Amino acid sequence: MIRAGIGQTFEAFGVGLFRLHWLLTVMAFMSFSMNFAVLPVVAHELGGTNTSVAIAMAGNGMAWFFIGPFAGALTDRLPKRRLIVLAQTAIMINFAVIGFLILVGRIEVIWLTVSTLLLGSCFAFTGPARRAYVGDIVPPRLVGNGVALLQTGLTFPQSVGPVLGGLMLLVPFIDAEGAYFIMAGILAVTIVSLYMMPPGSPRSVERGSVLRELMLGLRYAVVEPRLRVLLATLLLVSATAGPFQVMLPGLLENAFGIEARILGLVTWPQGVGSFLVGLSVAGVVGTRWSGAILLIMSCAFGLGVALLGVTPNALVMLPVIFLVGSGFSAFQTLNTAEVIRQSHPEFHGRITALTFLPFGVQSFTGLGFGWLADLIGEQEVFIIMGLSAIAISLVLGTIYLRIKTPAIQVQQVAQQVLRRSLRPVAAVMRPQK
């Protein structure tokens, strides 16, 4: 079974439009990954604390949390390409403005927070749109594989982007402002190239208000037990161990005694592990092994974060950060792909939006962990985060493995839920005698 699953790892790449969609997504996220390497360093240099880094990065998650669910509902109503183009254009302008503020010496932590708030708002639309777009360009049987490959493709920029961002910070004639201008340039190329893609038509079904459709999507996610446990696992593990990146600049300076500017040069194994391991599990989606591997890799992620709490120096940190990247990528890839695979296409945008809520929660827990790290130290907080993630993984992973696969198809269940949910809407809209 595993051999057969791995043999089908690249099956969705047989669709030409999916290959182009994958390439443009990877290019865009190369720019985003460079930002997530540069921004913490700039914030730490401005504020000098873990809390200042958490505040600068908080806008991103808050936007995902408050805007993401509504963005998912809109994704199911509007052409996907238009959403992606508009959002990426806003991000491009955002990067250019931040680069200019750094260049003229007017940058402050508050402007970084505003920047990440806008960035997260745009992500709230592009994330669900990109994943839901897969359902428009590949056959239904390849949706799970396509989402897994797309998710894995996003880990490749995580290995290269931070290194590029770190190198740019070390080059005097580029520095942080030049890095932001280069990020904006990469996005400009992808925006032009997006017009080679079809518009990605919205689902042709009866529509109510955005709020009503959002509630239908939430109800659908709660009704199906496997979706409910998968989303809860993604939310809680990400909330506890996900904010580990907030404390990395402080770990380098306070625990290891080295400059935070080399962050990208010591965290590159995270991206390598994310890409290699994430790619290897893409073919496992939909097999009987996916639940067990999901549990193992979730625990591996927690273990890696906990080991950061006992890492003595930056050299030993390299294999540990590889474990962190491998565990988190495999966990996120399998979880997200299974969520999409087990949901009805009608709900793909809204269900995908729910998979981004954990990143919103991370912004709040990241503030708490950052404040705690300033009080008791980064490494002590890493241990707390990692062990908590392992405990949550074991409990929810065991519950998920004990849930039997429904005897009827998920699509039939979704249609039944949809009909029951829309019945009150139809009653209201029916002409009165």
LUMDRENZA-552079 format. One record per residue: residue in three letters; x, y, z of N, C-alpha, C in turn. Coordinates in steps of 0.02 Angstrom, whole numbers, plus 50000, padded with zeros to 5 digits. Example, Ala and Ser with C-alpha at 12.3 -4.5 7.8 and 13.67 -1.06 7.14 Angstrom:
ALA506604971650390506154977550390506604983550390;SER506424988850354506844994750357506455000250394;
//
This chain:
MET500414993950000500005000050000500435006350000;ILE500955006450042501385012350045501745013249979;ARG501985007549950502335008049886501885010849832;ALA501255008549832500785011049782500655018449791;GLY500585020449855500445027549868501015031949847;ILE501645029849864502225033949846502305034149770;GLY502115028649736502165028449663501715033449630;GLN501185035749665500715040549637500835047649663;THR501415048749692501555055249723501485061049675;PHE501715060249613501735065849565501165065449514;GLU500635061749529500125060449479499795066949455;ALA499665071649500499325077849480499755082049433;PHE500415081049433500845084749387500715082949314;GLY500335077649302500165075949233499685080949202;VAL499385085349243498925090449218499325096949208;GLY499335099349146499755105149129499585111349168;LEU498935112849176498735118849214498945118349286;PHE498935112249314499155111549383499895112949389;ARG500305110849340501025112249343501145119749344;LEU500785123449302500875130749301500645133849366;HIS500075131549391499825134149455500325132749511;TRP500615126949512501115125049562501725129549558;LEU501965130849497502565134849487502455142049510;LEU501895145049490501745151949509501645152549585;THR501355147449615501255147549688501925147149724;VAL502375142949700503035142249730503425148849724;MET503375152149666503725158449656503465163749705;ALA502805164149712502515169049758502725167749829;PHE502725161349849502905159749917503655160349929;MET504055160449876504765161949885504835169049913;SER504435173549886504445180449911504205180749983;PHE503665177149998503395177250066503895174250116;SER504245168850095504725165550140505315170150154;MET505525173950105506065178750117505845183950169;ASN505205185950166504955190750214504965188050284;PHE504775181750293504755178850360505435177550388;ALA505965178150347506645177850372506905184850389;VAL506705189850349506945196650358506565200250414;LEU505905199450415505485203150462505665201950536;PRO505755195650559505935194750630506585198150649;VAL507065198150603507715201250617507625208850623;VAL507255211850576507135219050579506765220950643;ALA506255216950661505865218350721506295217650784;HIS506725212550785507155211550844507665217050851;GLU507925219550795508395225150798508055231550821;LEU507415232350803507055238350824506855238150897;GLY506595232250920506325231850988506785228451038;GLY507195223751014507665220451058507385215051103;THR506735213051094506425208051137506035203051095;ASN505885197251125505455192351092504745195151083;THR504525199251130503865202151125503805206751065;SER504325210551050504305215050992504245211050927;VAL504585205350924504525201050864503815198350859;ALA503535196150916502855193450916502345198750895;ILE502445204950918501985210350900502025211750825;ALA502625211850798502715213150726502395207750684;MET502415201550707502145195950669501415194650684;ALA501135198050735500455196650757499925198550706;GLY500055203850667499555206150619499375200750569;ASN499865196850549499755191450501499235186550526;GLY499335184050585498885179050613498205181850630;MET498175187950655497535190850673497095191650611;ALA497395193450555497005194050493496735187250471;TRP497155182150476496925175450458496345173250503;PHE496385174950566495885172750614495205176150602;PHE495215182750592494595186450587494315186850516;ILE494765186850467494545187650398494505181050361;GLY494925176250380494995169950344494345166350330;PRO493915165150380493295161550367492845164950315;PHE492795171650319492385175250270492715175050201;ALA493375175250200493735174850136493605168150104;GLY493565162750145493415156250117492735155950084;ALA492245159150115491575159350086491575163250020;LEU491945168750018491995172649956492365168849902;THR492845164749922493225160749874492765156149835;ASP492245153549868491775149049834491295152949789;ARG491295159649792490815163649754491145167249695;LEU491805168449699492135172849650492665168949610;PRO492845171449551493375168249512494035168249551;LYS494365162549554494965161649595495535166049570;ARG495635166549504496195170349478496145177749497;ARG495545180549493495465187549510495655188849583;LEU495445184349628495625185149698496375185049708;ILE496705180249676497425179549684497795185549656;VAL497585188049598497925193849567497845200049612;LEU497245201349635497135207249677497535206849742;ALA497525201049774497875200249837498635200949828;GLN498905197749777499625198249766499845205249747;THR499425208949712499585215849696499635220049759;ALA499165218949806499195222549869499825220749909;ILE500015214349909500625212249944501245215349912;MET501255215649846501815218649811501915225949832;ILE501365229649833501405236749854501615237149927;ASN501365232649968501545232450039502295231550049;PHE502595226850014503315225650019503715231749997;ALA503485234849942503835240749916503825246549966;VAL503255247450000503195252850049503645251550109;ILE503665245350134504095243750191504825244750172;GLY505015242750113505705243850090505875251250089;PHE505395255450066505515262550064505585265550134;LEU505165263250182505205265750251505875263950283;ILE506115257950269506775256050295507325260250263;LEU507255261550199507755265350162507825272450189;VAL507265275650207507285282550231507335282950307;GLY507385277150341507475277150413506865278750453;ARG506265277450427505645278950462505275272650485;ILE505595266950480505255260750498505195260050573;GLU504635257450597504515256050667504145249450673;VAL504135246650734503795240250744503065240650725;ILE502735246250739502035246950724501895246350649;TRP502375249050608502275248550535502385241350512;LEU502815237650545502895230650529502255226750546;THR501935228650601501305225450620500755226950569;VAL500725233250547500235235150496500375231250432;SER501015230550415501205226850355500985219550359;THR501105216250416500905209250422500145208550426;LEU499795213750451499065213550452498805213550381;LEU499085217850338498885217950268499085211450234;LEU499685209050249499925202850219499465197050238;GLY499275196650302498825191350323498135191850292;SER497895198050284497245199050252497245196350181;CYS497785197650145497845195150077497935187650075;PHE498335185050122498425177750128497755174350140;ALA497315177650178496675174750194496265173150132;PHE496395177050078496055175850014496465171149969;THR497115172349964497515168449917497605161249940;GLY497645160150007497735153250031497165148750011;PRO496545150250033495985146150011495895146049936;ALA496005151749903495905151949830496395147349794;ARG497025147349815497515143049782497355135649791;ARG497165133749852497015126749864496355124749831;ALA495845128949837495205127449806495265127349730;TYR495735131349703495855131649631496055124749604;VAL496385120749646496585114049625495975110049603;GLY495415110749639494815107149621494525109349554;ASP494725115249528494485117649464494905115249405;ILE495525113049419495975111649363496215104349361;VAL496035100249410496225093249407495595088949415;PRO495605082749392495025078249402494895077149476;PRO494275075649494494095074749565494535069649602;ARG494735064249569495135059149603495835061549620;LEU496065067049588496735069649600496745075649646;VAL496165077649673496145083649714496595082849776;GLY496535077149811496945076149871497685076149856;ASN497875072849801498575072649782498815079649760;GLY498385083349724498575090049702498675094749760;VAL498225094549810498295098849869498925097049907;ALA499075090549913499675088449948500305090849912;LEU500315090349846500895092749807500955100249812;LEU500395103749811500415111049818500675113049886;GLN500425109549938500665110950006501405109550013;THR501635103949983502345102249985502755107249946;GLY502475109549890502835114649851502965120949890;LEU502525122449937502625128449978503205127650027;THR503415121450039503985120350084504655121550049;PHE504665121149983505295122449947505535129549957;PRO505095134649950505325141449966505555142250038;GLN505295138150083505495138650153506225136550163;SER506495132550116507195130550121507655135550087;VAL507415138750034507825143349996507705150650017;GLY507075152450029506905159350045507265162150106;PRO507265158550163507625161250222508365162150210;VAL508675157550171509385158250156509505164550114;LEU509085165450063509155171450020509045177850062;GLY508525177650103508395183550146508965184850193;GLY509245179550223509815180350269510425183050234;LEU510555180550173511145183050135511065190350117;MET510445192350099510325199250080510455203950139;LEU510275201750199510405205950258511145206950270;LEU511555202250246512275202650258512645206450203;VAL512295207850147512605211550092512455218950101;PRO512965223250111512855230350127512435234050076;PHE512535232850011512165236749961511465234049948;ILE511265228649982510585226149977510215227350043;ASP510445224050096510165224850164509405223650163;ALA509065225850216508355224250224507925227750171;GLU508085234050156507675237650108507725234550039;GLY508325232550019508405229249954508045222649952;ALA508035218950007507685212550009506945213649996;TYR506655218850025505935220050014505795222249942;PHE506235226049913506135227949842506185221749797;ILE506625217149812506695211049772506075206749780;MET505805206349841505185202549852504615205349811;ALA504565211949809504045215149769504135213549695;GLY504755213249671504885211649601504685204549584;ILE504805199749628504605192849616503845192449608;LEU503485195849652502755195749648502505198949583;ALA502845204049559502635207249497502665202249439;VAL503175198149438503235193049385502665188049389;THR502495185749449501965180749456501285183749438;ILE501185190049453500535193249438500415193349363;VAL500925195049325500855195149252500735188049226;SER501085183249254501035176249230500355173149247;LEU500015175649297499375172849318498855173249262;TYR498935177949216498445178649163498505173149110;MET498975168649119499015162649077498555157249103;MET498265158249163497825153349194497095154949180;PRO496655149949181495935151249174495665154849236;PRO495095158149231494845162149287494645158049348;GLY494495151749340494285147749398493585149549420;SER493095146949386492405149049397492155147049466;PRO491735151249496491425149349560490925143749551;ARG490745140349604490265134949600489575137649582;SER489245134449533488595136749509488045133449550;VAL487955135949611487425133449655487075139449685;GLU486495138049715486115143449747486515146449805;ARG486545153049807486935156549857486505160649903;GLY486685160849966486385165350014486895170650032;SER486825173550091487305178550113487965175250130;VAL488495179250133489155176550150489145173550219;LEU488805177050266488775174550335488415167750338;ARG487865167150300487495160850300487925155250271;GLU488285156750218488715151550188489285149750235;LEU489545154650271490065153150320489795148450373;MET489195149650397488905145350449488775138350421;LEU488585137850357488485131250327489145127450324;GLY489685130950308490335127750306490555125350375;LEU490445129550426490625127550494490205121650517;ARG489565121650500489125116150519489355109750486;TYR489535110250423489765104250387490395101450419;ALA490865105850439491485103550470491365100250537;VAL490855102550573490705099750639490335093050633;VAL489905092450583489485086450575489915080350561;GLU490425081050519490825075250499491375074050551;PRO491375068350586491835067350642492575067650622;ARG492755064850566493465064750547493715071750531;LEU493305075750497493495082650485493575086450550;ARG493115085250596493125088750660493775087450698;VAL493985081150700494595079450737495215082050700;LEU495225081550634495795083950596495895091450606;LEU495355095250602495405102550610495595104450681;ALA495335100650730495515102050800496255100650812;THR496505095350783497215093650791497655099050760;LEU497475101150699497865106450666497865112850707;LEU497285114550735497215120750773497635120550837;LEU497575115250876497895114950942498645113850937;VAL498865109550892499595108450886499935114750859;SER499615118050810499905124150783499915129750835;ALA499405130050877499365135250928499895134450982;THR500075128150997500555126951051501285127151027;ALA501425123550972502125123150949502265127650889;GLY501745129850855501845133850795502225140350803;PRO502135144050859502485150550866503225149950883;PHE503535144150873504245143450891504695148450855;GLN504485150750795504905155350756504965162150790;VAL504475163850832504505170350866505125170950910;MET505325165350942505885165550989506565163950958;LEU506585162350893507235160450863507745166150864;PRO507565172350846508075177650851508335178550922;GLY507885178250971508105178751041508535172851062;LEU508385166951037508785160951052509505161851028;LEU509585164550968510255165450941510645170550982;GLU510335176150999510705181451033510785180051108;ASN510255177851141510275177151213510575170551237;ALA510435165051201510685158551223511335156651189;PHE511415158451125512015156351088512525161851080;GLY512325168151093512795173751088513005175551018;ILE512565174550969512735176350900512195181050873;GLU512345184750819511895189750793511275186550762;ALA510705189750773510075187250745510065187750670;ARG510495191850640510495192850568510675186450529;ILE510985181650562511165175450527510615170250535;LEU510025172350556509475167750568509355163250507;GLY509325166150448509205162150388509735157050374;LEU510345158350396510905153850383510915147850430;VAL510575148350487510565142650534509895139050534;THR509395141850501508735138550499508585135450431;TRP509075135650384508935132650319508765125250322;PRO509035121250370508825114150372508075113250383;GLN507755118150413507025117750423506675117250355;GLY506865121450309506555121250243506735114950204;VAL507365112650211507575106450176507165100550202;GLY507095100050268506695094650296505965095150275;SER505715101350274505015102350253504895099850183;PHE505355101350138505265099450068505335091950058;LEU505875089050084506005082050072505485077550104;VAL505345078650167504865074350202504145075850180;GLY503985082150169503325083850145503175080750078;LEU503675080550034503585077449968503495069949974;SER503855066850020503815059650027503145057250053;VAL502785061450090502135059350117501555061250072;ALA501685064950018501135067049975500765061049945;GLY501135055649930500815049749901500445045549951;VAL500505047050015500175043150067499465045450079;VAL499295051450054498625054250064498105049450037;GLY497605047850077497075043550055497185036150068;THR497785034250090497925027250105497745025850178;ARG497755019450196497585017550265498145019250314;TRP498725021450287499295023250329499305030650348;SER498885034650316498945041850324498825044050396;GLY498335041050431498195043050499498765041650547;ALA499075035750540499635033950584500245038450570;ILE500385039650507500965043950490500835051150513;LEU500205053350507500035059950532500175060650606;LEU500005055550645500135055550717500885055650731;ILE501265051450696501985051050707502325057650692;MET502155060750635502485066950616502275072850659;SER501665072750684501455077950731501865077550795;CYS501975071450820502385070550879503115072450865;ALA503355071050805504035072850786504125080350787;PHE503625084050764503645091350765503705093850837;GLY503275091250881503315093250951503975091450983;LEU504245085650966504895083550993505445088350971;GLY505425090250907505935094950882505925101550918;VAL505315104250930505255110650965505515109851037;ALA505345104251069505585103151137506345102651140;LEU506645099551089507375098751088507735105451079;LEU507385110451049507685117051045507815119851116;GLY507445117351164507535119551233508145116851267;VAL508455111751238509065108851268509655109051219;THR509565112551163510105113151113510645117851140;PRO511285115751142511805119851173512095125351129;ASN512075124451062512385129351017512065129050948;ALA512275133650904511985134050838512155128050795;LEU512725124850806512915119050766512455113150780;VAL512315111850843511855106450862511145108150841;MET511005114550834510335116750815510155114650744;LEU510645113550701510515111950630510105105550623;PRO510305099850652509885093850645509225094450682;VAL509215098150736508595099050773508085102950732;ILE508305108250700507855112250660507635108350598;PHE508045103650575507845099150521507255094850543;LEU507295092250605506735088250632506115092450639;VAL506185098650661505605103150668505265104150600;GLY505665105750549505385106950483505075100750454;SER505395094950463505135088750436504465086950468;GLY504445087250534503835085450569503255090150553;PHE503395096650554502855101450542502595101050470;SER503045100250422502835099850352502405093650339;ALA502645087850363502265081650352501595081950387;PHE501585084450448500965085150486500475089750450;GLN500705095550429500275100450397500045097950329;THR500505094850290500325092450224499795087050227;LEU499905081950269499425076550275498755078950303;ASN498785083050354498165085450385497755089450335;THR498075094350302497705098550255497435094650196;ALA497855090150168497635086250110497055081650128;GLU497075078650188496525074250209495885078250221;VAL495955084250248495365088550259495025090050192;ILE495425092050142495145093750076494865087450043;ARG495235081950047495035075850013494375073250041;GLN494265073950106493675071150137493095076050140;SER493165081850107492615086750106492335087250035;HIS491715089350032491385090049967491655096149930;PRO491725095749862491995101449825491615107949836;GLU490965107449851490575113449863490825117449922;PHE491165114049969491405117350030492165118450029;HIS492495117149974493235117449974493495124149997;GLY493215129649973493465136249993493385137450067;ARG492795135850093492665137150164493055132450210;ILE493095126150190493465121350231494215123050229;THR494455124950170495165126950165495295132950209;ALA494825137750211494915143550254494985141550327;LEU494625136350348494675134050417495375131350433;THR495725128650382496395126150394496895131850405;PHE496695138050391497135143750404496995146950472;LEU496455145050505496315147850571496875146550621;PRO497205140650619497755139550667498295144850664;PHE498435147450604498935152650598498705159050632;GLY498045160250632497785165950668497855165150743;VAL497695159150767497765157750839498495158350860;GLN498955156450815499665157050830499875164150848;SER499535169050817499725175950831499585177850903;PHE499045175050931498885176451001499325172451048;THR499395165951034499825161851077500555163951071;GLY500755166451011501435168751001501595174751046;LEU501105179251054501205184951099501315182451171;GLY500915177551191500985174851258501655171351268;PHE501855167251221502485163651227503085168451223;GLY503025173551181503555178551176503645182251242;TRP503095184251272503125187651337503425183051390;LEU503215176651389503475171851438504215170651428;ALA504445170551364505155169451351505575175251376;ASP505305181351374505665187051401505735186551477;LEU505275182751509505295182051581505735176251604;ILE505655170351573506005164451598506525161651550;GLY506555164251488507045161951440506745158051383;GLU507055158551324506795155351264506785147751269;GLN507315144851295507365137551294506855134251341;GLU506725137351397506215134551441505525134551408;VAL505375139851370504735140251336504695135151279;PHE505245133851245505255128751192505065121951221;ILE505315120251279505145113851310504395113451325;ILE504115118751352503395118851367502985117951304;MET503165121551251502795121251188502835114351158;GLY503435111451155503515104951123503155099351159;LEU503215099051224502885093751262502125094351259;SER501865100551258501145101551251500895098951184;ALA501285100351130501085098051064501075090451060;ILE501565087151092501585079851091500975076951127;ALA500805079751184500215077351222499575078051182;ILE499485083851150498895084951109498875080151050;SER499445079051018499475074550961499285067450980;LEU499525065051037499385058251058498635057251072;VAL498335062151106497625061551123497185061851061;LEU497245067151021496805067950963496985063050907;GLY497625061250901497825056450850497525049550864;THR497505047650927497195041250945496445041350932;ILE496125046950947495405047550933495275046850858;TYR495685050150818495585049950745495665042950718;LEU496165039250743496285032450719495715027750738;ARG495345029350790494805025050813494135026550778;ILE494115032150741493505033850703493485029750640;LYS492945026050630492885021850571492705026150510;THR492955024050452492775027450390492045026450377;PRO491675031650360490945030950348490805025750294;ALA490255022150304490075016950256489865019950190;ILE489565025950190489365029250128489885034450111;GLN489895036650050490395041250026490325048150059;VAL490885051450070490885058050100490485062850058;GLN490515062149992490145066749949489395066149960;GLN489145060149972488445059249985488245062450051;VAL488675061650101488555064850166488515072450158;ALA488995075150119489015082350109488375084850076;GLN488135081050026487535083149991486935083050038;GLN486905077950082486355077650130486375083650178;VAL486985085250203487055090950248486865097350213;LEU487075098050151486925104050113486175104950103;ARG485825099450085485105099850075484745101750140;ARG484945098550196484625100050260484755107350280;SER485365109650266485545116450288485195121750246;LEU485095120350182484795125350138484035125250141;ARG483745120250174483015119750177482695126050208;PRO482975128650265482675134850293482745140750246;VAL483315140950209483415146450162482895146150107;ALA482775140150081482285139350028481585141250052;ALA481435139650115480775141350142480665148850145;VAL481195152550162481155159750166481075162850098;MET481435160150049481445163049982480835160849940;ARG480455155749962479885153349925479335158649925;PRO479055160249867478515165349865477915163249908;GLN477655167949946477095166649989476435167449950;LYS475965162949964475315163449930474895169149959;
//
